[in-house]
């Protein structure tokens, strides 16, 4: 590895560009939502391991006792743990000899610096966002199924499997498939709401994908419930949209539905494909959006940097870098990170599989 071909610009602009990338990715007005950023808090791991802690840590009322009487002893919550090593991820992009020659030509032609800089630094946002996209893919798979996977089909390198330990007693199927308009999805929801209540939990957030919501809204039961709530009179009750459904659910159940409409692009062996990480037909019920941690660890290269490489730490856990190699000549922009999304307190999370009938 050697210094970047554009080292003067890298020294001057690389730090500021990486900061702006994070600001843009954090912008709540972006069309692409980062669910893992909304629902997970960053947590540093000294050991380089992740740990998911599940605890039936429900509050119980204090006892009323007579003056001078001893206090009754209460039991501590039971705790189970799932743990493993935090995996490493990363990507790199290059400017090849042809692209570098074009940049040299632009410089000789006195093309404005802003346009040249765009070519030199255009890979920086991509390598940083690539880490966020992989975290989003892992998180949404894990939340919708209970198991986070990086599979060979969409990953170059080592596959990982993280079981979050979702509880079997909190997994439900439906009485009738929601694709059937005669199904009773409100009854299915009521089962979960009652189970949560028995556990001392309250459902506050419900996530599902768009096709599942469309099936939900088209059922006769939901349309009739909506018609009753708004005083609709007539035989042809229209399927309510998300806003109308949420108004009905909030009044009757105390929660609303949020739609997970998210795809992630991946590339393997030069072939790009689009993945929908949320498992089809899965509905997830939670107390709140605060459900876990984005656990990260330091990289070896943070502590032992290569002298000729220019580094920039981004968002605490991403190490972005610029450098060049020869034979053939290439300018590299890369990112690497040790980070993994982890879900805690899974005893407060409930799953409903609308594609399987209750046996």
N, C-alpha and C positions, 0 to 999 in steps of 0.2 A: 504494500500500500504506500502511496505517495500523497503529498498534499494535493488539494484540489487545483485544477487548472485555473480556477477563478478565485484564488485564495484571498485576494484583497477584498473582493466583494463578499465572500463567505464570512470573513472576519467582521465585516461592517454590517451586513444585513441578515445573516442567518439567524441570530437570536431573535430579532424583531419579527421575522417572518414566522417562526415557530409559535411565538406568542399570539400573533394574529390568527393563525390556524386554529388554536384552541378556542379563542374568542368566537370565531365563526362557528365552530362545532358546538359550542355551548349556547349559541343563539336559539332561544325558544321559538323563534319564528321560522326556523328552518323547516322545509317540507318533510325531511326525514327525522323521525323521532328516535332518540336513543333511550329506550326503556331502562337499560341497565344504569344509565346515568341518573335517571329519576328515582330508581328504587333501591340503589345500592350506595353505601357510603364507603369511601376509600379507607383501607386499613393496611398499614405496613406490617409485614411479617419479618421478624428478625431471623427466624429459623429457616425461612424459605419454604415453609409448609403452609397449606391452607387447612382450616378446621371449621367444620360446620357443627354447631352446638345446638342440640334440640333439648328443650326443657319443658316439662309440664308445669311451668312456673306461674300457676294461677294464684291470684290473691285470695286469701280467705279472711273472713271477718274475725276481729279480735273477740275474745271472750269477756263477759262481764263477771267480775269476781268480787267477793266481799273484801272489805278492808282487812289488811294484815294476812290475807290468804295468798298462797303461792300461785304463780301463773302456770297454766297448763302448757305442756310442751307440744309444739306442732311439728309435723314431719317436714323435712326438707324436700324440695322438688327433685324428682329423678331426672338424671341427665344422661343423654347418649351422644356420642361424638363420631363424626366421620371426618377423616383427614387424609392428606396426601401431599406430594410435592407440587409446588407451583410450577406449571410448565412454562417453557420459553417459547415465544413466538417472534416473528419478524418477517421483513420483506425488504427487497432492494430493487431499485430501478436504475437504469443506466442511460447515459447519452453516448451513442456509439460514434465511430470515427466520422461518418457522414454528417451526423447532427453537429458534432464539434466543429467540423469544417464550415458548415453553414453559419454557425455562430461567429467564427473568425471572419468570414466574409461580411457579415452584418456589421461587425466592429470596424472593418476596413472601409465600409461604405458610410460610416458615421450614422448608422441607424440609432435612433434615440435609445439611451441607456435603459429606459423602462421596458422597452420591447426585448432587449437582450437579456435583461434580468428575468423577465418572465420565462424565457427559454431555460435559463440556468437553474432557476428555482422552482419550476413548475412541478417537479416530482416531490417536493417537500410536503405539501399538503396530502398527497396521495399515500405516502408511506406512514404518516401519522394517523390519518383516518383509517388506514388498513387495520391498525391495531384495534381501534374502536369498533370497527365493523366485525372483526372476529369475536370480540367480547360480546357484542350484541347478538351474534349468531349463537354463541354458546349459551348465553343467558336465556334467550327466548326458547331455545330447545329444552333447556333444563327446567324452566318454569312450567312449560306446557306438558312435559312428560315425566318430570322427576329425575331425569338422567341427562346430563350435559355430555355431548359427544363432539369430538373432532374426528370425523370419519375419513377413511382413505379416499372416498369418492370426491371430497371437497377440500382436501388438505394435502400439502406436500410435506412429508416428514413423518413424525411420529403421531399416531392417533391417540386420543385420550378419552377416558370414560370416567365421569364423575357422578356418583350416585348420591343425590342429596338426602336420601333416607325419608322420602315422603311416606306418611303412615297409611297402611292399607285400609284402616278403618275410616280414613278420610277420603277414600276413593269411591266414587259412585258411578253407576251406569243409569240408563234411562228406562222408563217403563215401555216407551215406544220411540222408535227412531224419530228425531226431529225433522227428518226429511218428509215424514208423513204429516199432513196438515191436521190429522186427527190426533196427533200426539198431545201430551199434556205437560209442556215444559214448565209451566208455573208450579205444577205439583212436584216436578223434579227439583226445582229450586227450593221449594218449601221444605223438602226433606233435608237438604243441606243446611238451610237456615236454622231448622230445629236442632240438627246435630251440633252446629256451632254454638247455639244457645245452651245446649246441655253441657258443652265443653267449657262454658264460661267465656266464649268468644262472640264477637259481633261482626257480621259480614259488612264491610264498608266499600270494598272494591271488587268488581267482577270484570274479568278479561275474557274476550273470545275473538275469533276471527270474523271477517265480514260474511262469508257464506253461512257460518253457523248462526249469526244474527239474522240473516235473511230468512233462514228456515224457521227460526224462533218467531219472527214477526208475522210470518204467513200462516201460522197455525190458527185453527179456529178458536182455541182457548184464549190465546193472547189477543186476537182481534175482538172477541166478545168482551174480555176484561177491559180493553181500551174503550170500546163503545159504551160500556156501562159507566166508566169513569167520566167520560165527557158528555154523557147524555145523548149519544148518537141513536137515532131511530131509523130503522131500515134493515133490509135483508142483506144488502151487499156492503158489508163493512170493509173498508180499505185496510190494507196492511199498514200499520203505523210506522213512521220513520224512527230513527234513533232518538231524536229529541222527544217525540211523543211517548215512546216506550219508556224512556228514562223518567219522564214526568210521572208516568203511571207507577213505575217501580219505586221511585223515591217516596211517593205517597203511601204505597202499600207495604214495601219491604225495607225502606230506609237506605237503599243503595242504588247506584246507577251502573250501567254497562259502559266499558271503554273498549273500543275496537283496536285490535292489534293488526295493523295493515303494514307489514314490514317485510321487505325482501333484502337479501344480501348477495352481492356479486362475488363469486370466487373464481380463481383461475388455477388450473392444473395442467401442466405440460403444454402451455400456450393456449389452452381451450378455456374460454370463459363460459360460465353458466350462472343462472340466477336461482337462488334457494329461498324458499319461504320457511323460516325457522320455526314458526309457531305450528305445532302439530294440528292438523285439520280436525275440527269437531270437538276440540278440547275447551272446556270452560273452567276457569280458575277463580276461586272465591278467596278473598283475603281480608284481614282486618284493616290493613292500611297499606300504603305503597312502600313503606319502610320495611323491607323484608330481608336485608342481608348486607354483605360487604363485597366490595371489589378489592380482593386481597392481592397485594403486590410485594415483591421482594427486589432487592438491589441486584443488578447484573454484575458479573465479574468485570466487564469492561468499564463499568463506572469507577471501580477501584483500581483497575490496571489499564488505563487508556493507552492506545497506540499513539506515539508521539506525532506522527505525520497526519493523523486523522483529526478533523474538527468535529467536536461533539456539541450537542445541545440537549439538555434534559427537558422533557416536555411532560406537563401534567404529572409530575413527580416520578412516574414509572416508565416512561418511554424515552429511550436513548436514540436520538436522531443523529446521523453523522453524514459527512461529505468527504470524499477522497477520490483518488484516481488509481487505476492500474494500467499496466502496459501489456503488450503482446496478446491481443491488440489493445490499443489505447481506448480506455473507457472512463467516463466520469460517473461515479456512483453516488446515489443518495439512498440511505438505508435507515431502517428503524428496527429496534428490538425491544422486547419487554418480557418481564416475568410477572404475569398477572392472571387472575382467574376470578370469575364471578361466583360468589358463594351465597346460598340461601340459608338463613337461620330460622329458628322458631317455626319449623315446618308443621308443628302441631296446630298452628293457626291458619294453615292453608288447606283448602278443600278442592278436589278435582271432580269434574263431571265429564264423563266420556259420552258424548251424544251419538256416537257411532256404534255403541254396543248396548244391547238390551239386557236389563237386570235379570240374572238367572234365578 
